[in-house]
Amino acid sequence: MGCLNINSSKMKSEKNENMGSVKNSLIAFQDKKIRKTLFNEEWWFPAVDIVAALTDSTDPKGYLKDMRRRDEGFAQGWVQIATPLPIKTSGGIQQINCVSTKGAFRLVQSIPSKKAEPFKRWLAKVGYERVQEIENPELAQERMLELYRKKGYSDQWIEMRLRGIAIRDKLTNEWNHRGIQKEKDYAILTNEINKATFDVSIKEHKQIKNLDPKLKNQNLRDNMTDLELLFTILGEASTKEIAKSRDVQGFGENKDAAIVGGTIAGNTRKNLEKETGKKVVSKKNHLGLIQESKSKKQIIKS
């Protein structure tokens, strides 16, 4: 399988069907979730998340304030250590004080915790992986390839999935350039493309796939068949080209472009369904089809 030239920042900043333009995600330290976001080509972490991971405090914000009162040097250097960055929260995108890897080490020094040393090693590993990816962008792609392979996906599906990530990144960058900033607007526009492409909303599409909307790690695209991924890519690529050719600006014009782009993919889907007599959208996913194919081969052999 040929390699796709997708740089690491794009790999890390994929916006899924429910996310906006903020490039952040979750990682875990000893079962504690820590948010991270890319800023100036390095990972930054909310200070309160680090405090929560190391102290088990029920009030990490209060703990952090007490730290700044106790440690005069830490308090005086706080402005140089922490930077407010947009972070996804349960209440939407908010500006939260974040620290770089270097700042996180300084923060850890002020927290008396048995977890401090394991956290430092974990933090060094996270930071080092990011440095590696900046120096060699193919590493990010290789890590994603390995992750999907371990889950059982075929190389053909993985290549299409990675191509979809690249197209998605270009589309969201185009939206950002054309005045789309709010997370909910990204979600609405993505939903419009999906409806025009498949005649179902993202929520309905997930229901067809038997995905639990309460589980955020159940990504719709990771549960698509080859054809569903293909038409998703066509809808988003078409939307980007239409937005550029029409020079659209603002939410209303971008929404119109999204509907037209999705309709182009939708019409192609309908033509295929007419010729084959089969619906493109189904409850099956790529992994299920692979397993079904293996079972049929075993029956034939037996």
KOLLO-152135 format. One record per atom (N, C-alpha, C): y, x, z; residue in one letter. Coordinates in pm, whole numbers, plus 32768, in hexadecimal, padded with zeros to 4 digits. Layout:
# residues N
YXZA/...
END
This chain:
# residues 302
7F8980548000M/800080008000M/807C80578000M/80DE803A7FA9G/815780887FA6G/81AE806C801FG/81FA80D1804AC/825180C380BEC/82D7808A8096C/830D803480E8L/83917FFD80D1L/83F780538118L/8467806A80D9N/84D080BD8113N/852E80668165N/8509804C81E1I/855A7FFA823BI/8583805182AFI/8605806482C5N/862C80BD8331N/8619807E83B8N/861A80D0841FS/85F480A584A5S/8650803C84DES/86D1804484C2S/872E7FE384FBS/870F7F5884C7S/86E47F4F8449K/86C17ECE8411K/86407E9A844FK/85E27EF78465M/85657ECE84A1M/857B7E97852CM/85D67ED48577K/85ED7EAB8600K/86457E2F860AK/86917E13859FS/86F67DAA85ACS/86CE7D2A8565S/864E7D1A854AE/86257CA18504E/864F7C268552E/868B7BC4850CK/86B17B47854CK/86477AE0852AK/86007AB0858EN/859A7A4E8570N/85DB79C6855CN/8588795E8547E/85BE78DE851DE/8615789B8586E/861378C98602N/8664788A866AN/86CF78E686A2N/86E0795F8668M/873D79BF86A1M/87BB79CC864FM/88217A01868EG/88A07A17864AG/88AE7AA6861EG/892A7AD78620S/89477B5A85E8S/893D7BC9864ES/89277BA886CDV/89217C108734V/889C7C58872BV/88A47CDE8723K/882B7D2E8710K/87F07D558795K/87AB7CF987D6N/876E7D1D8855N/86E37CE38862N/86997D1588C3S/86117CE788D6S/85E67D098964S/856A7CE98984L/85357D008A0AL/84CC7D6E8A09L/84CE7DC18A71I/84627E208A8AI/843A7E0F8B1BI/83CB7E4B8B42A/839A7E348BCAA/83807EB78C13A/83A67EB88C92F/83847F268CECF/833D7EEA8D64F/82BA7F098D6FQ/82697ED38DDCQ/827A7E3C8DEAQ/826C7DF78D7BD/82737D648D75D/82FF7D2C8D8DD/83637D828D96K/83ED7D558DA4K/842F7D5A8D1BK/846B7CEB8CF1K/84AA7CE78C6EK/85357D248C72K/854C7D7E8C15I/85CF7DBF8C0BI/86037DAC8B7CI/86797D738B72R/86B47D5E8AEFR/86EE7DE08AB9R/86F57DEC8A38K/87317E6389FCK/877C7E3A897EK/87DE7E8A8959T/882C7E6E88E0T/88577EF288A1T/88617EF3881EL/888C7F6B87D8L/89237F7487D6L/89587FE887FFF/89E7800087FDF/89FC809587E3F/8A4880B2877AN/8A5E813E8754N/89DB8189873FN/897B814486FFE/88FB818086DAE/88A781AE8750E/88B7816C87C5E/885D81898835E/884A810A8887E/87E2810988D9W/87C58094892BW/8821808F89A4W/8852801789C1W/889F7FFD8A3AW/88597F8C8A85W/885E7F918B0CF/88157F338B60F/88747EF18BC4F/88697E6E8BDBP/88BA7E2D8C42P/88A07E6D8CCBP/89097E948D0FA/88FA7ED68D92A/88B07E7D8DF4A/88CA7DFA8DEFV/88887D9F8E4DV/87F17D998E37V/87C57DAC8DBAD/87357DAC8D9ED/86F17E258DDDD/87357E978DD9I/86FD7F108E16I/86F57F008EADI/875F7EC78EE7V/87607EAF8F77V/86EE7E528F9EV/86DD7DE88F51A/86737D868F6DA/85E97DC58F64A/85D77E1F8F01A/85547E5F8EEEA/85327EC18F5EA/85977F028F96L/857F7F698FFBL/85837F36908AL/85C77EC790A1T/85DC7E9C912CT/85977E19914FT/85707DCB90EBD/85387D469104D/859E7CED914BD/861E7D0E913ES/86877CC1917FS/86927C369142S/86A97BD19196T/86BE7B4A9165T/874C7B369132T/87A27B98914FD/882D7B939123D/88557C1D90EDD/88237C419075P/88427CC6903EP/88D67CDE9026P/89207C749006K/89B17C838FF2K/89F47CAB9075K/89CC7C6990E2G/8A037C8A9165G/89DB7D159191G/895E7D3A9174Y/892C7DBF9197Y/897E7E2A914FY/899C7E0F90CFL/89E97E6F9080L/8A767E8090B8L/8AB37E1190E3K/8B387E189120K/8B357E6991A1K/8ACD7E5591F1D/8AC07EA2926DD/8AAD7F369250D/8A647F5591E6M/8A4F7FE191BFM/8AD4802391A0M/8B287FDD9158R/8BAA80159131R/8C05802891AAR/8BEF7FD69210R/8C3E7FE6928AR/8C0A805B92DDR/8B84806D92DER/8B4680D7932DR/8B5C816192F0R/8B4E816A926DD/8B5481EA9226D/8BDD81F891E4D/8C3782409225E/8CC0824D91F3E/8CC58291916AE/8C7582F9915AG/8C72833F90DAG/8C4082E6906AG/8BDB82959089F/8BA482389028F/8C0C81CF9002F/8C54819C9066A/8CBA8137904EA/8D2C816C8FF8A/8D5781E69014Q/8DC582208FC9Q/8DA0823C8F38Q/8D22825A8F21G/8CF682778E98G/8CBA82018E4FG/8CC0818A8E8DW/8C8181138E54W/8CB480F38DC8W/8D3681038DB2V/8D7180E38D30V/8D38813D8CC3V/8D1B81BB8CE6Q/8CE182178C84Q/8C4B81FF8C72Q/8C0B81C88CD8I/8B7A81B28CD4I/8B56812E8C8DI/8B9C80C48CAFA/8B79803E8C7EA/8BD8800E8C11A/8BA17FC38BB2T/8BEE7F898B44T/8BC27EF88B31T/8C1F7E988B30P/8BFA7E0C8B17P/8BC97DFB8A87P/8B507DC78A76L/8B177DB189F2L/8ADD7D2589E9L/8AD97CEA8972P/8AA17C638963P/8A0A7C648976P/89DC7C1589D6I/894D7C0E89F6I/89207B7C89F5I/88AC7B6289BEK/88757ADA89BAK/88477AB18A45K/88797A3F8A76T/88517A098AF8T/882579788AE5T/87F4793B8B50S/87CA78AF8B48S/884078548B2AS/88B978838B48G/893078358B2DG/8977785B8AADG/893678AB8A58G/897278D889DCG/8997796B89E3G/89E379988981I/8A0D7A23897DI/8A807A3A89DEI/8A707A9D8A35Q/8AD87ABC8A97Q/8AF17B538A9CQ/8B6B7B788AC2Q/8B8E7C048AD3Q/8B5A7C338B5DQ/8AFF7C928B5CI/8AC27CC48BD7I/8AD07D5B8BDEI/8AEF7D8F8C54N/8AFC7E1F8C65N/8A777E658C4AN/8A777EBE8BE6C/89FE7F068BC0C/8A137F9C8BCFC/89A47FE28BDDV/89A980748BEAV/894D80B28B81V/897481288B53S/891F81738AF7S/88AD81B28B45S/885781FA8AFFT/87EA823F8B44T/882382A18BACT/888C82E98B87K/88CD83468BE2K/890682FC8C5AK/894A828B8C40G/8983823C8CACG/891882008D05G/88A681DC8CC9A/883981A28D18A/880282088D7AA/87F682868D50F/87CA82EF8DABF/882A82FD8E21F/88AD82F48E03R/891082FD8E6FR/890482878ECDR/88E982128E97L/88D8819A8EE7L/885F81A68F43L/87F181D98F0CV/877581E78F58V/878982448FD0V/87DD82AA8FBEQ/87F5830A902BQ/883082C790A7Q/887282569094S/88B282129104S/885C81A49140S/87E18196910DI/8787812D913FI/8711816C9188I/8706815A920BP/8692818D9255P/861781379239P/85BF816691E5S/854B811691BFS/84D68170919CS/845D814591C5K/83E4818F91A3K/83C98189910CK/8407812790CBK/83F38118903CK/844E81728FE9K/84A681BC902CA/850B820B8FE5A/84CE826F8F84A/846E82BE8FB4E/843383268F5FE/83E582EB8EE9E/838E82858F01P/834A82478E8EP/83AD820B8E2BP/841A81D48E60F/847F81998E08F/84C282048DB3F/84DE82778DEEK/851D82E58DA3K/84C383108D30K/8440831A8D4BR/83E483428CE1R/83DE82D98C73R/83DC825A8C9EW/83DB81EB8C3DW/845B81ED8BEAW/84CB82028C2AL/854D82028BE7L/855682758B83L/852382E88BABA/8524835C8B52A/84D183428AD5A/845F82FE8AE7K/840882DE8A76K/844C827E8A16K/848B82158A4EV/84D281B289FAV/854281F589ABV/858F824989F1G/85FD828E89AFG/85CD82F08946G/856083378964Y/852B839A8907Y/84F783598888Y/84B682E58896E/848382A08821E/84F5827787C5E/8565824F8802R/85D8822887B1R/861282A18768R/861A831287ACV/864C838D876DV/85F283B486F8V/856E83A7870DQ/851083C786A3Q/8528836F8629Q/854082ED8640E/8552829085D2E/85D482AA8586E/863B82D785CEI/86B982F7858CI/86A783708532I/865F83D68565E/8648844F8519E/85E5843984A7E/858583DE84BDN/852083C28458N/8509832B8451N/855882E283FFP/8551825083F9P/84C7821883DAP/847282678398E/83ED82358375E/8397821B83F0E/83B9825B8462L/836A824684DBL/836F81B48509L/83E6817684FFA/83F380EA8526A/8399809284D1A/839780AF8450Q/8341806483F5Q/82AE807B8415Q/828A80F98430E/820081188450E/81D280D284CFE/822B80CA8535R/8207808785B1R/81EF7FF1859AR/82437FB58546M/82317F27852AM/81B27F1084D9M/81987F678478L/811D7F5D842AL/80A37F618485L/80A47FC184E2E/80327FD1853DE/80227F578597E/80937F1E85C5L/808E7EA9861AL/804D7E3385D3L/80777E198557Y/803E7DA9850CY/7FAC7DC284E8Y/7F8B7E3E84CAR/7EFF7E5E84AAR/7EA47E458521R/7ED47E6A8598K/7E857E548611K/7E6E7DBF8628K/7ECC7D6D85FDK/7EBD7CDD860DK/7E607CA185A4K/7E3F7CF0853DG/7DDF7CC184D9G/7E197C998454G/7E9B7CAC8441Y/7ED97C8783C2Y/7EB07CE78353Y/7EAA7CB482D8S/7E887D088266S/7F027D59823AS/7EE97DC881F5D/7F567E1C81C6D/7FB17DD18165D/7F767D7A8113Q/7FC47D2D80B3Q/80267CD080FCQ/7FF77C8D8166W/804E7C3481B3W/80BA7C8581FBW/80937CF68234I/80F37D49827EI/81637D788221I/81407DA181A9E/81A67DCF814BE/82097D5F812AE/81D57CE68119M/822C7C7580FEM/82827C548178M/82477C6081EFR/82927C44826AR/83057CA7827AR/82EC7D26825EL/83547D8B8268L/83C07D7581FFL/83977D4C8189R/83FA7D2C8122R/84517CB7814FR/84127C558191G/845D7BE481C5G/84C27C0D822EG/849C7C6F8283I/84F77CA182E9I/85727CE082A8I/855B7D2D823EA/85C97D6E81F9A/86267D0881B8A/85EC7CA28179I/863C7C398139I/868B7BEB81A2I/86497BCC8211R/868A7B83827ER/87017BD282B4R/86EF7C5482C2D/875A7CA982F5D/87D27CA78297D/87B87CAF8215K/88257CAB81B2K/886D7C2581B6K/88217BB981C8L/885F7B3481CCL/88B87B258246L/88877B4B82BCT/88D87B3B8335T/89527B958332T/89467C0A82F5N/89BB7C6082E4N/8A217C1E8289N/89F07BDB8222E/8A487B9281C5E/8A8E7B1F820DE/8A427AD6825FW/8A7E7A6982ADW/8AEA7A9E830AW/8ACB7B0C834CN/8B2C7B4783A7N/8BAC7B6D835DN/8B9B7BA482E6H/8C0D7BCC8293H/8C5E7B538266H/8C1D7AE0825FR/8C5E7A67822CR/8C827A04829BR/8C937A388314G/8CCD79E8837FG/8C6F79A683DFG/8BEC79C383D5I/8B8C79868432I/8B7979E484A9I/8B9D79B68520Q/8B987A088598Q/8B4379CB8607Q/8B4379478612K/8AFF79058680K/8A6878FE8669K/8A1F791186D6E/898D790D86CFE/895B7887869AE/8996781B86C9K/89677796869EK/897E77818609K/89E677C085D1D/8A0077B18542D/899677F784F0D/8968786C851EY/88FA78B184D9Y/887D785A84DAY/8863781B854EA/87EC77C6855BA/87F6774C84FFA/886C771184F8I/887F769A84A3I/886C76BE8410I/88A9772C83E4L/889E77558358L/880E77768334L/87C877BA838ET/873A77D98376T/86E8775A836BT/870876F983BFN/86C0767983BDN/86D9762F833AN/875376378306E/877475F58288E/872276318215E/871476B58215I/86C376F681AEI/863276C881B8I/85FE76C38233N/8573769B8249N/855B760B821CN/85B975B2823CK/85AA75258215K/85AB7516817DK/8606755F813BA/860F755480AAA/859875968066A/856075FC80A4T/84EE7644806AT/846B75F9807CT/845575C380F6F/83D375888117F/83D674F28135F/844D74B68133D/845C74288155D/843B740B81E7D/843E7470823BV/842C745E82CBV/848C74BC8314V/84B974928389S/850F74E983DAS/84B97556841AS/84F975B98455I/84AE76238498I/845C75E9850CI/8497758C8555K/844F754D85C4K/83D275058592K/83E274B98525E/8370747184EBE/830874D284B3E/8339753F8478H/82DF75A58441H/828975E284B0H/82C875FC8523K/827F76338595K/821875CF85C9K/823D755185C9Q/81E074EA85F7Q/816674E2859CQ/817D74F0851AI/810E74F084BBI/80B0756584D7I/80EA75D584FEK/809C764D851DK/8060764B85AAK/807A75DF85F3N/804A75D1867DN/8081763F86D8N/80FE766586C1L/814176C88715L/818976828786L/818376BD87FCD/81C476858872D/825676B28873D/82B776548867P/8345767A8864P/837376BC88E5P/832776AA8952K/834C76E789D2K/832F777D89D5K/82D577AA897CL/82B078378978L/8303787D890DL/836578CB893AK/83C2790A88DDK/8383797A888AK/830F79AD88B7N/82D07A1A886DN/827D79E787F7N/8278796387E4Q/822E792C8774Q/828A791E86FBQ/8294798886AFN/82ED798E863DN/82B0794285C8N/82FE78E7858FL/82CC78958521L/829E78EC84ACL/82EB794F8489R/82CB79A18414R/824B79F08427R/822D7A1684A2D/81B07A5D84BCD/81387A0184B0D/8152798084A6N/80E6791E8499N/80E478DC840FN/812D791583B2M/813178DF832AM/80C1791A82D4M/809D78CF826DT/804279038208T/8092795881A6T/804C799A814BD/808F79ED80E7D/80F6799B8098D/80CE7924806DL/812778D2801BL/81A178A2806AL/818D787C80E7E/81FE78518138E/826278C3814AE/822F793B8162L/828779AF816DL/82D179C880EBL/828979BC807CL/82C379D57FF8L/833779767FDCL/832478F67FF9F/838D78947FDEF/840178A28041F/83E378CE80BAT/844E78EB811CT/84A6795B80E9T/846779C380B6I/84B17A34807EI/85077A078008I/84CC79B57FAFL/851579847F3BL/858E79327F64L/857D78DA7FC8G/85EB78877FF6G/865C78D98031G/863B793E8080E/86A3798E80C0E/86E679EE805EE/86977A278001A/86D17A7F7F9DA/872E7A307F40A/870579B67F1CS/875879617EC7S/87DA793C7F0CS/87D0791D7F8DT/884778F97FDBT/88AC796B7FDET/887A79E47FF2K/88D47A597FF6K/891C7A6B7F71K/88D27A607F03E/890F7A737E7FE/89757A077E5FE/8957798C7E88I/89B4791D7E6FI/8A33792E7EC1I/8A2279577F3FA/8A96796F7F95A/8AF279DA7F59A/8AB67A437F21K/8B047AAE7EE4K/8B487A7F7E63K/8AFD7A3B7E0ES/8B347A127D8CS/8BA379AB7D9BS/8B9879547E00R/8BFF78EF7E18R/8C6E79217E74R/8C5879967EB0D/8CB679CF7F10D/8CD879697F7DD/8C6F79307FB9V/8C8378C7801DV/8CBC7902809EV/8D0378B080E9Q/8D3E78D98168Q/8D2F786781CCQ/8D10788B8248G/8D08782682B1G/8C8477DC82B4G/8C72778D831CF/8BF1774A8332F/8BD176E282C7F/8C32768F82A3G/8C1876238243G/8BE7765581BCG/8C2C76B78185E/8C0776ED8103E/8B827738810AE/8B6A777F8178N/8AEA77C48189N/8A7777628196N/8A9276F081D4K/8A2A768981E0K/8A0576518157K/8A6976398104D/8A4F7608807CD/89FB766E802ED/8A1D76EE803DA/89D377587FF8A/8943775F802BA/8930774A80ADA/88AB774D80E8A/885476DC80B0A/888F766880A0I/884475F5806BI/881D760E7FDAI/887B76457F8CV/885D76617EFFV/87F376CD7EF3V/880077387F45G/879E77A47F42G/871377747F68G/870D77217FD0G/868D76EA7FF9G/8653768B7F92G/86AA76417F4ET/867D75E27EE7T/863D762A7E71T/8673769F7E4EI/863776EF7DE3I/85A777127E06I/8592773F7E81A/850B775E7EAFA/84B676E07EB9A/84F676737EE7G/84AE75F57EF6G/847C75BD7E72G/84CE75C77E0AN/84A575967D86N/843075E77D4FN/843476697D66T/83C676BF7D39T/8346769C7D84T/835376827E06R/82E076597E56R/82A475D77E22R/82FA75777E04K/82CA74F67DD3K/828175037D4DK/82B3755B7CF7N/827075717C76N/81E475AC7C8BN/81DB76097CE9L/815876447D07L/80FA75DB7D41L/812B758A7D9DE/80D775227DDAE/80A874BD7D71E/80FD74A17D0FK/80D974427CA5K/8068747B7C50K/806E74FE7C36E/8008753D7BE2E/7F8375507C2BE/7F8B75707CACT/7F10758F7CF9T/7ED875177D43T/7F2E74B37D5CG/7F0174407DAAG/7EF3745E7E3EG/7F2C74CE7E6AK/7F2374F67EF6K/7FAD75087F33K/7FBD74DF7FB0K/803A74F07FF7K/804875818027K/80BF75B6801BV/80D7763F8049V/80DC764580E1V/812275E5811EV/812C75E181B0V/80AE75A481EAV/807075EB8246S/7FF675B88285S/7FEE75EC8314S/7F8D75BB835EK/7F7B75E883E8K/7F3C767283EEK/7F0A76A3837DK/7EC87725837AK/7F2F7795837DK/7F03780983ADN/7F56788183A4N/7F0578EF8361N/7F4379608349H/7F0179CB82FFH/7E8479FE8347H/7E8E7A0F83CBL/7E1B7A408417L/7DA679DF8411L/7DC7795D8417G/7D5F78F7840EG/7D1878F98387G/7D657910831DL/7D2B79158298L/7CD1798F8288L/7CFA79FF82C5I/7CA67A7882C0I/7C217A608307I/7C287A21837EQ/7BB07A0483CBQ/7B5679A38380Q/7B93793F833EE/7B4878DC82F1E/7AFF7920827EE/7B44797E823DS/7B0879C781CDS/7A927A1C81FCS/7A9F7A5D826FK/7A347AAF82A6K/79BA7A5A82C8K/79D479E382FFS/796579898325S/7918795B82AAS/7961793F823EK/791F791281C3K/78C879818189K/78FA79FD8190K/78AE7A6F815DK/782E7A8381AEK/78387A708233Q/77C37A7F8288Q/775A7A15826AQ/7789799C824EI/772C792D822DI/76E3794B81AAI/7730797E8148I/76F5799F80C5I/768C7A0D80D2I/76AC7A738126K/764F7AE18139K/75CF7AB58180K/75E07A5881DES/756C7A2A822AS/751879C781D8S/
END
